[in-house]
């Protein structure tokens, strides 16, 4: 009994540093952030006053905040659709390779190890210096100037850059899910005359439900909390067409010195992510392999 107690105590001691770090830098920070959202703190002053729900009421009546939520929603929908579909196609293609599979996976994973700011700066030059000459040579008026300068196409351009980097990790997760499917099921399907589509629908897809859930939650979170790509490429413009909620939080906190308001926006963003993730997990839990 003493030996088992000491063994369990040793295991617990190894978790203490992680618990302390998690509590200080996440749990405590979240609680304090929620507290500040009910104040008028500017982020600098040593004193502040509690103002109740006035920050949330002001946000509800703020058309710029509502517009940023709409822009963020569009961003998230396009990102999720692009990442999920493209990563699944890439995973199916890479998983079917017989030679150089590891090398090819490394190439597709390369964008994931480059910082978002670096990628944004590279793609900004592509949009400014490469796209307009191509548009002029092909006589496509919409591409005569950089898509980043057009309110109609700026958000699409930013999302495409995000997708270019974001497909790497979901692709690897999908490949891991594909490799968990028993090969005997595919053989049985071929013997029974099942088409490629039917094998994917009735064999592959049910086994991929858990990985789809993981990738979907990660993509939704990434889309709703996106900041770096839009801020680096457009700064929220033109005409606030890429002014996602992350940029609004940043501007209110560090430029307008409305730290309490920025915390209220963050709390609303947290609630949106939690609700969407909960709904998505509940929906996908009904399917899959049990």
C-alpha positions in Angstrom: 0.0 0.0 0.0 2.8 2.4 0.9 4.6 1.6 -2.3 1.5 2.3 -4.4 0.9 5.6 -2.5 4.5 6.7 -3.1 4.2 5.8 -6.8 1.0 7.7 -7.3 2.4 10.7 -5.4 5.4 10.7 -7.6 3.2 10.8 -10.7 1.2 13.6 -9.2 4.3 15.6 -8.4 5.3 15.6 -12.1 2.0 17.2 -13.0 2.3 20.0 -10.4 4.5 22.4 -12.6 2.0 22.0 -15.4 -1.0 22.7 -13.1 0.7 25.8 -11.7 1.6 27.2 -15.1 -1.9 26.5 -16.4 -3.5 28.1 -13.4 -1.4 31.2 -13.5 -1.2 31.9 -17.2 -4.6 30.6 -18.3 -7.2 30.1 -15.6 -6.2 33.1 -13.5 -5.8 35.3 -16.7 -9.3 34.3 -17.9 -10.9 35.1 -14.5 -9.1 38.5 -14.2 -10.0 39.3 -17.8 -13.7 38.7 -17.1 -13.5 40.9 -14.0 -11.9 43.8 -16.0 -14.7 43.6 -18.6 -17.1 44.9 -15.9 -14.8 48.0 -15.2 -13.7 51.2 -16.9 -10.0 50.4 -16.7 -7.8 51.9 -19.5 -5.0 49.4 -19.0 -2.6 52.0 -17.4 -4.4 53.6 -14.4 -3.8 52.0 -11.0 -7.5 52.4 -10.2 -10.8 51.7 -11.9 -14.5 51.6 -11.3 -17.0 48.9 -11.7 -19.5 49.8 -14.4 -21.6 46.6 -14.6 -22.7 45.5 -18.0 -22.3 49.0 -19.6 -19.4 47.8 -21.7 -21.5 44.9 -23.1 -24.4 47.3 -23.7 -22.2 49.7 -25.6 -20.8 46.8 -27.7 -24.4 45.7 -28.5 -25.2 49.2 -29.8 -21.9 49.6 -31.6 -22.3 49.1 -35.4 -18.5 48.6 -35.9 -18.6 45.7 -33.4 -21.5 44.1 -35.2 -19.8 44.5 -38.5 -16.6 43.0 -37.2 -18.6 40.0 -36.0 -20.1 39.6 -39.5 -16.6 39.9 -41.1 -15.2 37.3 -38.6 -18.1 35.0 -39.3 -17.4 35.2 -43.1 -13.7 34.6 -42.4 -14.4 31.6 -40.3 -16.8 30.0 -42.7 -14.4 30.4 -45.7 -11.4 29.2 -43.6 -13.2 26.1 -42.3 -14.6 25.2 -45.7 -11.2 25.6 -47.4 -9.1 23.9 -44.7 -11.4 20.9 -44.2 -11.9 20.2 -47.9 -8.4 20.8 -49.1 -6.7 19.0 -46.2 -9.0 15.9 -46.7 -8.1 15.8 -50.4 -4.4 16.2 -49.7 -4.6 13.5 -47.0 -6.3 11.0 -49.3 -3.8 11.8 -52.0 -0.7 11.5 -49.8 -2.0 8.4 -48.1 -2.3 6.7 -51.4 1.4 7.4 -52.4 3.6 4.4 -52.6 7.0 6.2 -52.9 8.5 9.3 -51.4 5.5 9.6 -49.0 7.6 11.0 -46.1 9.3 13.6 -48.4 6.1 14.7 -49.9 4.5 15.1 -46.4 7.4 17.2 -45.4 6.9 19.6 -48.3 3.2 20.1 -47.5 4.0 20.6 -43.8 6.7 23.2 -44.5 4.3 26.2 -44.4 3.3 25.3 -40.9 6.7 26.0 -39.5 6.9 29.5 -40.9 5.5 32.3 -38.9 2.2 33.9 -40.0 3.8 37.3 -40.2 6.6 36.1 -42.5 4.0 34.3 -44.7 1.8 37.4 -44.8 4.7 39.6 -45.9 5.7 37.2 -48.6 2.1 36.9 -50.0 1.7 40.7 -49.7 4.4 41.1 -52.3 2.8 38.4 -54.5 -0.5 40.3 -54.4 1.1 43.6 -55.1 3.8 42.7 -57.6 2.6 39.5 -59.3 -1.2 39.5 -59.4 -1.7 43.0 -61.2 0.6 42.2 -64.1 -1.1 38.8 -64.6 -4.5 40.5 -64.5 -3.4 43.1 -67.0 -2.0 40.5 -69.4 -5.2 38.5 -69.2 -7.3 41.6 -69.3 -9.1 40.8 -66.1 -10.1 44.1 -64.7 -10.7 42.8 -61.2 -7.0 41.9 -61.0 -5.7 45.2 -62.4 -4.8 46.1 -58.8 -3.9 44.1 -55.7 -6.9 42.1 -54.3 -5.9 43.5 -50.9 -6.8 47.0 -52.1 -10.3 46.0 -53.2 -13.1 45.8 -50.5 -14.8 43.0 -52.4 -11.7 40.7 -52.6 -9.5 41.6 -49.7 -11.1 39.2 -47.2 -10.9 36.4 -49.7 -7.2 37.1 -50.3 -6.5 37.1 -46.6 -8.3 33.8 -46.1 -6.5 32.2 -49.0 -3.2 33.0 -47.4 -4.4 31.6 -44.1 -5.6 28.4 -45.8 -2.2 28.0 -47.5 -0.5 27.7 -44.1 -3.4 26.1 -42.1 -3.9 22.9 -44.2 -0.7 21.4 -43.0 -1.6 20.2 -39.5 -5.2 19.0 -40.4 -3.7 17.0 -43.3 -1.4 15.1 -40.9 -4.3 14.5 -38.6 -6.4 13.2 -41.4 -3.6 10.9 -42.6 -3.3 9.5 -39.0 -7.1 8.9 -39.2 -6.8 7.2 -42.6 -4.1 4.9 -41.3 -6.3 3.7 -38.5 -8.9 2.2 -40.9 -8.4 -1.6 -41.1 -7.3 -2.6 -44.6 -9.5 -5.7 -44.3 -12.6 -3.5 -44.6 -11.3 -2.1 -47.9 -10.5 -5.6 -49.2 -14.0 -6.8 -48.3 -15.5 -3.7 -50.0 -13.6 -4.5 -53.2 -14.7 -8.1 -53.1 -18.3 -7.0 -52.7 -18.0 -4.7 -55.7 -18.2 -1.4 -53.8 -17.1 1.7 -55.8 -14.4 4.1 -54.6 -17.0 6.6 -53.5 -19.0 3.9 -51.6 -15.8 2.7 -49.9 -15.1 6.2 -48.8 -18.7 6.9 -47.7 -19.3 3.7 -45.7 -15.8 2.7 -44.6 -13.4 5.7 -44.6 -15.7 8.5 -43.5 -17.1 6.8 -40.3 -13.6 6.2 -39.1 -12.7 9.8 -39.8 -15.4 11.3 -37.7 -13.2 11.8 -34.6 -10.4 13.5 -36.7 -13.0 15.6 -38.5 -14.2 16.7 -35.1 -10.7 17.7 -34.0 -9.9 19.5 -37.3 -13.3 21.3 -37.3 -12.9 22.6 -33.8 -9.4 23.8 -34.5 -10.4 25.4 -37.8 -13.4 27.2 -36.2 -11.2 28.5 -33.3 -8.5 29.6 -35.8 -11.0 31.4 -38.0 -12.8 33.2 -35.2 -9.6 34.2 -33.4 -7.7 35.2 -36.5 -5.7 38.3 -36.2 -2.1 38.1 -37.6 -3.0 37.6 -41.3 -5.6 40.3 -41.6 -3.5 42.8 -39.5 -0.3 42.2 -41.4 -1.9 42.2 -44.9 -4.5 44.9 -44.6 -4.7 46.3 -41.1 -8.4 45.7 -41.2 -9.0 47.6 -44.4 -9.9 48.6 -47.0 -13.1 50.2 -45.7 -13.0 47.7 -42.7 -13.7 44.8 -45.1 -11.1 42.7 -43.2 -11.7 44.2 -39.7 -12.0 40.9 -37.9 -12.8 40.9 -34.2 -9.2 40.2 -33.3 -8.1 43.5 -34.9 -10.9 45.4 -33.0 -9.7 43.9 -29.7 -6.1 44.9 -30.4 -7.1 48.5 -31.4 -9.3 49.0 -28.4 -6.7 47.7 -26.0 -3.4 49.1 -27.3 -4.4 52.1 -29.4 -7.6 53.5 -27.9 -6.7 52.5 -24.4 -10.1 50.9 -23.8 -8.7 47.9 -22.0 -11.9 47.0 -20.3 -13.9 47.2 -23.5 -11.3 45.0 -25.2 -11.8 42.4 -22.4 -15.6 42.5 -22.9 -15.0 41.8 -26.6 -12.7 38.9 -25.7 -15.3 37.5 -23.3 -17.9 37.6 -26.1 -15.5 35.9 -28.5 -14.8 33.2 -25.9 -18.5 32.5 -25.5 -19.0 32.3 -29.2 -16.1 29.8 -29.6 -17.3 27.7 -26.7 -20.9 27.5 -28.0 -19.9 26.7 -31.5 -17.4 24.0 -30.4 -19.9 22.5 -28.1 -22.5 22.3 -30.8 -20.1 20.9 -33.3 -18.8 18.2 -30.9 -22.4 17.2 -30.1 -23.3 16.9 -33.7 -20.3 14.8 -34.7 -20.5 12.6 -31.7 -23.7 11.1 -33.1 -21.7 9.6 -36.0 -18.5 7.8 -36.3 -17.3 4.4 -35.2 -18.1 3.3 -31.6 
